[in-house]
Amino acid sequence: MVHSLGTMSHRCTHCNALRFEHEKKRTTLCCGGGKMSGLRIAFPAPAPQPLRDLLTSVPSEHQPLPPATKDFKQNIRAYNSALQMASTGLHIHSPEQGISMIAIKRAVHHLLGPLQPAEHDVPQFAQLYIIDSMDAQVTARLAALGTTSAALHQPTLVGLQ
């Protein structure tokens, strides 16, 4: 038997989070029905403009999503990886069917290495933030991602950086 919650197209009236069509109000994990201010506590200021535009743009009947926004939403995990300062030390399991999950075998931890890469190593994580040139930073970020970098739009990465 297949079960479906429907489409994730209904917005919480309290915090604007997207919910599944058939999700019950009492099971909402976003703000507890207005009892918590959710992300407003963690992020009191609005997101920087380039990120806000990429996250909040929605297609309309007359205007589709701009290619950069569509690309960002499809590759948001790769953009996050390109800009992270530390490795999270976890494994993401993506089965052929079903939902991908994050498997953490021990406590979550961050692996911070030296600020200078070893000779002949590609800079990664925090090492990328001390490169003087913005263009060199973007090039190094894309090199650190390897084949994943092919999915990233360079001007979008520059704007987020």
C-alpha angles and dihedrals in degrees: 000000000000118000124199131187089200124235124335092238106116120096125217108245091220106046105008093241115154115249135186116264094246098035111126117237092235091057094053109129097191107080106340093251094308095316092114128037089220115193092008087075094050094039109029094168121064117260116269111277099254091051093042091053092050094047101042103039112113127183118249133199090261101034126040122208113284110254092247092053093047090048091049094051092048093047102032092129092055091049089050090050091049092055103038119116098209141024113255094211097227138121124231114211116204111187121199089248129028134020125332113239140196112238115202112185096186134006117317110262139171123232111215117186133184120305090237119057119233116262111289092010121124112244113248142177112349091004088071094059094064096056106113101215119069090212091050089049092054092047091050092047091053091047091050091055094052113191092000089068091072088075094056126094107224098214090051091052090049091051093049093046 
